[in-house]
Amino acid sequence: MYQQVRRFIFLKDVFMLALTTFGGPQAHLAHFHKVLVNKRRYLTEEDLMEINSLCQILPGPTSTQTLTAIGFKIGGPNLAYLTLLIWILPAISLMTAAAIVMSTIEQKNVATEITRFIQPMAVGFVSYGAYMISVKTLKTKTGIALMVLAAIVSYLFQTPYVYPVIILCAGSLTALKYKAQPKEQKQRVNIIWANFILWASVLIFAAGLGAITKKRPEALPIRLFENFYRNGSLVFGGGQVLSPLLYTEFVQYAPKKPYAPRTHMTHEEFLSGYAVAQALPGPVFSFSSYIGALSMREYGVSGEITGALMSAAGIFLPGTFLIFFVIRIWDSLKQYRPIRASLEGITAASAGLVATSAVILFQPLENTATNFALTIATFCLLAFTRVPSPLIIVGGLLLGFLIR
C-alpha cells in the first residue's frame, strides 16, 4: 500500500513538473533536483547525476529520458511508461492545439510577448542547477578541474556530438583511479537485449515501410513516424539540436527528399511554432507534434491530431527504448571498480556542461538590464528563499502579461 501511494505521489509530482518546467533539459535538471531530490528524496543527488549523465551519452530527449529512468528505478517499466506519458502529454497537447489554431491567429506574436520573460528566468534556473550540482557533488581537485575543462571545451565547440565525448573522456580519466575504490564481490553481468532489439527492429521496420509507401499520400502518418523515429535515434543535445534537422526536412528541402512528407510548412510557421515550444513547459521535443499536425492540415482536425500523435511517438520512443536498455544493466556494471571510479569524472563533466549551458542560453537574449535582473532574481529566489518554482514561473507570466 505504501508503494502504491508513493508511486501516485511521484506521478503527481511528474505532472506538476510537466506544467512548470521551462527552459530545456538543463533547466529541467534544476527542477528535478529541487522536487525529486531535495523535496521528495526519491533518489540521491549522485543517482540523479548518474542517470542524467547516462542520458547525455545516448541519443534522444535528455530530460525525458532522465525522468523516465527515475520512474523505472522507483517502480519498474510500468511506472516508467506512465511517467513518460504524463510528462509529455501536456506539452504535446498544447503544441498540437497551437498548430491547429496557428492559421487562424492574426497576432501570432501574442504568446511570445506574454512569455518573453520566461527565457531569462530559465537561465536563472540553469545557473542555480549548476551551482547546486557543483557544491554538492564536486569533492576533489580532480573533479573541479574536469568541471572547468568540460565547461571550456563545450563552450568552444558548441556541437551536440561533443557532449558524449566530453563525458566519456572525463569518465575514462577518473577510471584510472580505480584502485582507490573498495573491492566488491563481483556477480555476472546479465545483459538484457530486449529493448535494444526493440529499438533497432522498429527503426528498420519503419524505414522499410516508409520506403514502400512513399508515393501514397494516405500513408503520410507512417512516413511522419519514420521521419521522427529516425531523427530521435540520431540526435544528441536536446530540442535545440533537433530543430535545424527538422527545418531541413520540413521547410528547406522537403520537396526534394523522397522520404520526407509531401506537405511542409513555411519559414514563418516553423519559427512561430519553435517560439511557442520554447515558451511552454515540458520537453522541447514536443515541437515534433506541432510539425506533424501542420504536415497533415489538409486532412482536417482529425488528421492534424493523428499527425501530431504519430510524430510525438516517433520522436520520444527511440530514447525511451535505449535508456531502458542501459538502466537495466547499469547497477551491474557499477560493481566494477573502474566503472565506479569513472562516476567522479562523469558527474564533474556534467556539472561543467550545465554551467556552460547557462552562458549559451543567455547569449541569444538581448543584453538588457531587465534580462540580467530577471536571471539574477530567479537565481536568488531559488537559492535563498523557499518560493516554489511554479510560483516563480507564474510570476514571470503575469509580469509579461501586464507589461505587454
C-alpha positions as CSV (number, residue, x, y, z in Angstrom):
1,M,0.0,0.0,0.0
2,Y,2.9,2.4,0.9
3,Q,4.5,1.7,-2.5
4,Q,1.2,2.5,-4.4
5,V,0.8,5.8,-2.5
6,R,4.4,6.7,-3.2
7,R,4.0,6.0,-6.9
8,F,0.9,8.0,-7.0
9,I,2.6,11.0,-5.4
10,F,5.5,10.5,-7.8
11,L,3.2,10.7,-10.8
12,K,1.5,13.8,-9.3
13,D,5.0,15.4,-9.0
14,V,5.7,14.4,-12.6
15,F,2.5,16.1,-13.7
16,M,3.4,19.3,-11.8
17,L,6.9,19.2,-13.4
18,A,5.3,18.9,-16.8
19,L,3.3,22.1,-16.2
20,T,6.1,24.1,-14.6
21,T,9.5,23.2,-16.0
22,F,10.6,25.7,-18.6
23,G,13.9,26.2,-20.4
24,G,15.1,22.9,-21.9
25,P,17.0,19.9,-20.4
26,Q,19.5,21.9,-18.3
27,A,16.7,23.9,-16.6
28,H,14.7,20.8,-16.3
29,L,17.5,19.2,-14.3
30,A,17.4,22.0,-11.8
31,H,13.7,21.4,-11.4
32,F,14.2,17.7,-11.0
33,H,16.8,18.3,-8.3
34,K,14.6,20.7,-6.4
35,V,11.5,18.5,-6.4
36,L,12.7,14.9,-6.7
37,V,15.9,15.1,-4.7
38,N,15.5,17.9,-2.2
39,K,11.8,17.8,-1.6
40,R,10.7,14.2,-2.0
41,R,14.0,12.3,-1.8
42,Y,13.1,9.7,-4.3
43,L,16.8,9.4,-5.1
44,T,20.1,10.9,-4.1
45,E,21.8,13.7,-5.9
46,E,24.5,11.3,-7.0
47,D,21.8,9.0,-8.5
48,L,20.2,11.9,-10.4
49,M,23.6,13.0,-11.9
50,E,24.4,9.4,-12.8
51,I,21.2,9.0,-14.7
52,N,21.4,12.4,-16.4
53,S,25.0,11.6,-17.5
54,L,23.9,8.3,-19.0
55,C,21.1,10.0,-20.8
56,Q,23.5,12.6,-22.3
57,I,25.6,9.9,-23.8
58,L,22.5,8.4,-25.5
59,P,20.6,10.0,-28.4
60,G,17.1,11.4,-27.6
61,P,15.5,13.9,-25.3
62,T,17.7,14.1,-22.3
63,S,15.3,15.4,-19.7
64,T,12.6,13.0,-20.8
65,Q,15.0,10.0,-20.6
66,T,16.2,11.1,-17.2
67,L,12.7,11.4,-15.7
68,T,11.6,8.1,-17.3
69,A,14.6,6.3,-15.9
70,I,13.8,7.7,-12.4
71,G,10.3,6.3,-12.8
72,F,11.9,2.9,-13.8
73,K,14.1,2.9,-10.7
74,I,11.1,3.7,-8.4
75,G,8.5,1.4,-9.9
76,G,9.8,-0.6,-12.9
77,P,8.7,-0.4,-16.5
78,N,5.0,0.2,-15.9
79,L,5.6,3.3,-13.8
80,A,8.3,4.4,-16.3
81,Y,5.8,4.4,-19.2
82,L,3.2,6.2,-17.1
83,T,5.9,8.7,-16.2
84,L,6.7,9.2,-19.9
85,L,3.0,9.8,-20.9
86,I,2.3,12.2,-18.0
87,W,5.5,14.2,-18.7
88,I,4.9,14.6,-22.5
89,L,1.1,14.8,-22.8
90,P,0.6,18.5,-21.6
91,A,3.3,19.8,-24.0
92,I,2.1,17.7,-26.9
93,S,-1.5,18.8,-26.3
94,L,-0.5,22.4,-26.2
95,M,1.7,22.2,-29.3
96,T,-1.0,20.3,-31.2
97,A,-3.5,23.0,-30.3
98,A,-1.1,25.7,-31.4
99,A,-0.7,24.1,-34.8
100,I,-4.5,23.8,-35.2
101,V,-5.1,27.4,-34.4
102,M,-2.0,28.9,-36.0
103,S,-3.5,29.6,-39.4
104,T,-6.4,31.5,-37.7
105,I,-4.5,33.7,-35.3
106,E,-3.8,37.1,-36.7
107,Q,-1.4,38.2,-33.9
108,K,1.0,35.3,-33.9
109,N,3.3,37.1,-31.5
110,V,0.9,37.4,-28.6
111,A,2.1,34.2,-26.9
112,T,5.7,35.3,-27.4
113,E,5.1,38.7,-25.8
114,I,3.4,37.2,-22.7
115,T,6.2,34.7,-22.2
116,R,9.2,36.9,-23.1
117,F,10.4,37.0,-19.5
118,I,10.5,33.2,-19.2
119,Q,13.8,32.7,-21.1
120,P,16.0,34.9,-18.9
121,M,14.3,33.2,-15.9
122,A,15.1,29.8,-17.4
123,V,18.8,30.9,-17.4
124,G,18.4,31.6,-13.7
125,F,17.1,28.0,-13.2
126,V,20.0,26.6,-15.2
127,S,22.5,28.7,-13.2
128,Y,21.0,27.5,-9.9
129,G,21.2,23.9,-11.1
130,A,24.9,24.3,-12.0
131,Y,25.6,25.9,-8.6
132,M,23.8,23.2,-6.6
133,I,25.4,20.4,-8.6
134,S,28.9,21.9,-8.2
135,V,28.6,22.5,-4.4
136,K,27.2,19.1,-3.6
137,T,28.9,16.7,-5.9
138,L,32.4,18.0,-6.5
139,K,34.6,16.7,-3.7
140,T,38.1,16.6,-5.2
141,K,40.5,18.8,-7.0
142,T,40.3,16.4,-10.0
143,G,36.6,16.8,-10.1
144,I,36.8,20.6,-10.1
145,A,39.5,20.6,-12.8
146,L,37.4,18.4,-15.0
147,M,34.3,20.5,-14.5
148,V,36.2,23.7,-15.6
149,L,37.8,21.9,-18.5
150,A,34.4,20.4,-19.7
151,A,32.8,23.9,-19.4
152,I,35.6,25.5,-21.6
153,V,35.6,22.7,-24.2
154,S,31.8,22.6,-24.5
155,Y,31.7,26.4,-24.9
156,L,34.4,26.4,-27.6
157,F,32.9,23.5,-29.5
158,Q,29.2,24.1,-29.5
159,T,28.1,21.0,-31.2
160,P,25.9,18.3,-29.7
161,Y,28.3,15.5,-30.6
162,V,31.0,16.9,-28.3
163,Y,28.8,16.3,-25.2
164,P,29.0,12.5,-25.1
165,V,32.7,12.7,-26.0
166,I,33.4,15.1,-23.0
167,I,31.5,12.8,-20.6
168,L,33.3,9.6,-21.8
169,C,36.7,11.2,-21.7
170,A,36.2,12.6,-18.2
171,G,34.9,9.3,-17.0
172,S,37.9,7.5,-18.6
173,L,40.4,9.8,-16.8
174,T,39.0,9.2,-13.3
175,A,38.6,5.5,-14.1
176,L,42.4,5.3,-13.9
177,K,42.0,6.0,-10.1
178,Y,40.1,2.7,-9.7
179,K,42.5,1.4,-7.0
180,A,41.0,3.9,-4.6
181,Q,37.7,2.1,-4.8
182,P,36.9,-0.8,-2.4
183,K,36.7,-4.2,-3.9
184,E,33.3,-5.9,-4.2
185,Q,32.1,-9.4,-4.7
186,K,31.6,-9.5,-8.5
187,Q,28.5,-11.0,-10.0
188,R,27.9,-12.0,-13.6
189,V,26.5,-9.1,-15.7
190,N,23.3,-10.3,-17.3
191,I,22.7,-8.1,-20.4
192,I,19.0,-7.9,-21.3
193,W,18.9,-7.1,-25.0
194,A,15.2,-6.9,-25.4
195,N,14.9,-3.1,-25.5
196,F,17.9,-2.6,-27.8
197,I,16.5,-5.2,-30.2
198,L,13.1,-3.4,-30.0
199,W,14.7,-0.1,-30.8
200,A,16.6,-1.5,-33.8
201,S,13.6,-3.5,-35.1
202,V,11.3,-0.5,-35.1
203,L,13.9,1.6,-36.8
204,I,14.4,-1.0,-39.6
205,F,10.7,-1.8,-39.9
206,A,9.6,1.9,-40.0
207,A,12.3,2.7,-42.6
208,G,11.2,-0.2,-44.8
209,L,7.5,0.7,-44.5
210,G,8.2,4.4,-45.2
211,A,10.1,3.5,-48.4
212,I,7.3,1.2,-49.6
213,T,4.6,3.8,-49.0
214,K,6.5,7.0,-50.1
215,K,4.3,7.5,-53.1
216,R,1.0,7.0,-51.3
217,P,-0.5,10.2,-49.8
218,E,-2.7,8.3,-47.4
219,A,0.4,6.8,-45.7
220,L,1.7,10.2,-44.6
221,P,1.3,9.3,-40.9
222,I,3.6,6.3,-41.4
223,R,6.2,8.5,-43.1
224,L,5.9,11.0,-40.3
225,F,6.6,8.3,-37.7
226,E,9.6,7.0,-39.7
227,N,11.0,10.5,-40.1
228,F,10.8,11.4,-36.4
229,Y,11.9,8.0,-35.2
230,R,15.0,8.2,-37.4
231,N,15.8,11.8,-36.1
232,G,15.1,10.7,-32.5
233,S,17.6,7.9,-32.9
234,L,20.4,10.2,-34.1
235,V,20.0,13.5,-32.2
236,F,22.2,14.3,-29.2
237,G,21.8,17.5,-27.2
238,G,18.0,18.2,-26.9
239,G,15.4,20.1,-28.8
240,Q,17.7,23.0,-29.7
241,V,19.8,20.5,-31.8
242,L,16.7,18.8,-33.3
243,S,15.3,22.0,-34.7
244,P,17.8,22.6,-37.5
245,L,17.4,19.0,-38.6
246,L,13.6,19.4,-38.7
247,Y,13.9,22.7,-40.5
248,T,15.9,21.0,-43.3
249,E,13.4,18.1,-43.5
250,F,10.2,20.0,-43.5
251,V,10.9,23.6,-44.6
252,Q,14.1,24.0,-46.6
253,Y,14.4,20.9,-48.8
254,A,11.3,18.8,-48.1
255,P,10.1,18.6,-51.7
256,K,13.5,17.3,-52.9
257,K,13.6,14.4,-50.4
258,P,11.5,11.3,-51.4
259,Y,11.3,10.1,-47.7
260,A,10.0,13.5,-46.4
261,P,6.3,14.2,-46.2
262,R,4.8,15.8,-49.3
263,T,3.4,18.7,-47.4
264,H,5.6,21.0,-45.5
265,M,5.4,24.5,-43.9
266,T,6.7,28.0,-44.3
267,H,9.7,29.5,-42.6
268,E,7.4,31.8,-40.6
269,E,5.2,28.9,-39.4
270,F,8.3,26.9,-38.4
271,L,9.7,29.8,-36.3
272,S,6.4,30.7,-34.8
273,G,6.0,27.1,-33.6
274,Y,9.5,27.0,-32.3
275,A,9.0,30.1,-30.3
276,V,5.8,28.6,-28.7
277,A,7.7,25.4,-27.9
278,Q,10.4,27.4,-26.1
279,A,7.8,29.3,-24.1
280,L,5.9,26.2,-23.0
281,P,6.8,23.9,-20.1
282,G,7.8,20.3,-20.6
283,P,10.0,18.7,-23.2
284,V,11.2,20.8,-26.2
285,F,10.8,17.7,-28.3
286,S,7.1,18.4,-28.2
287,F,7.8,20.7,-31.2
288,S,7.5,17.5,-33.3
289,S,3.8,17.3,-32.6
290,Y,3.4,20.8,-34.0
291,I,5.2,19.9,-37.2
292,G,3.3,16.7,-37.5
293,A,-0.1,18.4,-37.1
294,L,0.8,21.1,-39.7
295,S,2.0,18.5,-42.1
296,M,-1.4,16.9,-42.1
297,R,-3.6,20.0,-42.1
298,E,-5.1,19.1,-45.4
299,Y,-6.9,16.2,-43.7
300,G,-8.8,18.4,-41.2
301,V,-8.5,18.4,-37.4
302,S,-8.6,14.6,-37.0
303,G,-5.7,14.4,-39.5
304,E,-3.8,17.1,-37.6
305,I,-4.2,15.2,-34.3
306,T,-3.2,11.9,-36.0
307,G,-0.1,13.6,-37.4
308,A,0.8,15.1,-34.0
309,L,0.5,11.8,-32.2
310,M,2.5,9.8,-34.8
311,S,5.2,12.4,-34.8
312,A,5.4,12.6,-31.0
313,A,5.5,8.8,-30.8
314,G,8.3,8.7,-33.3
315,I,10.5,11.3,-31.6
316,F,10.1,10.0,-28.0
317,L,10.2,6.2,-28.4
318,P,13.8,5.7,-29.5
319,G,15.3,7.4,-26.5
320,T,12.9,5.6,-24.2
321,F,13.9,2.2,-25.6
322,L,17.6,3.0,-25.3
323,I,17.5,4.3,-21.7
324,F,15.5,1.2,-20.7
325,F,18.3,-1.0,-22.2
326,V,21.1,0.9,-20.4
327,I,19.4,1.4,-17.0
328,R,18.8,-2.3,-16.6
329,I,22.5,-3.1,-16.7
330,W,23.9,0.0,-15.1
331,D,23.7,-1.3,-11.5
332,S,25.5,-4.5,-12.5
333,L,28.2,-2.5,-14.3
334,K,28.9,-0.4,-11.2
335,Q,30.2,-3.4,-9.3
336,Y,33.5,-3.0,-11.3
337,R,35.9,-0.5,-9.7
338,P,36.8,1.4,-12.9
339,I,33.2,2.0,-13.6
340,R,32.6,3.3,-10.1
341,A,35.7,5.5,-10.3
342,S,34.5,6.9,-13.7
343,L,31.5,8.4,-12.0
344,E,33.6,11.1,-10.5
345,G,34.6,12.3,-13.9
346,I,31.1,11.8,-15.4
347,T,29.5,13.9,-12.7
348,A,32.1,16.7,-12.9
349,A,31.8,16.9,-16.7
350,S,28.0,17.0,-16.4
351,A,28.3,19.9,-14.0
352,G,30.6,21.7,-16.4
353,L,28.1,21.2,-19.3
354,V,25.3,22.6,-17.2
355,A,27.3,25.7,-16.3
356,T,28.2,26.4,-19.9
357,S,24.6,25.9,-21.0
358,A,23.6,28.9,-18.8
359,V,26.0,31.1,-20.7
360,I,25.0,29.7,-24.1
361,L,21.3,30.1,-23.3
362,F,21.8,33.7,-22.2
363,Q,23.8,34.8,-25.3
364,P,20.9,35.0,-27.8
365,L,18.9,37.2,-25.4
366,E,19.2,41.0,-25.6
367,N,21.8,42.4,-23.2
368,T,19.3,44.5,-21.3
369,A,19.1,45.4,-17.6
370,T,15.7,43.6,-17.5
371,N,17.1,40.3,-18.7
372,F,20.1,40.4,-16.3
373,A,17.8,41.4,-13.4
374,L,15.4,38.5,-14.1
375,T,18.2,36.0,-14.3
376,I,19.8,37.1,-11.1
377,A,16.4,37.5,-9.3
378,T,15.4,33.9,-10.3
379,F,18.7,32.5,-9.1
380,C,18.4,34.4,-5.8
381,L,14.8,33.3,-5.2
382,L,15.8,29.6,-5.8
383,A,19.0,29.8,-3.7
384,F,17.9,31.9,-0.7
385,T,14.1,31.6,-0.4
386,R,11.5,28.8,-0.2
387,V,9.4,30.3,-3.0
388,P,8.1,27.3,-5.1
389,S,9.3,27.1,-8.7
390,P,5.7,27.1,-10.1
391,L,5.1,30.5,-8.4
392,I,8.2,31.9,-9.8
393,I,7.1,30.9,-13.3
394,V,3.6,32.2,-12.8
395,G,5.1,35.5,-11.6
396,G,7.1,35.8,-14.8
397,L,4.0,35.1,-17.0
398,L,1.9,37.7,-15.1
399,L,4.7,40.2,-15.5
400,G,4.8,39.6,-19.2
401,F,1.0,39.9,-19.5
402,L,0.9,43.2,-17.5
403,I,3.8,44.8,-19.5
404,R,2.6,43.5,-22.8
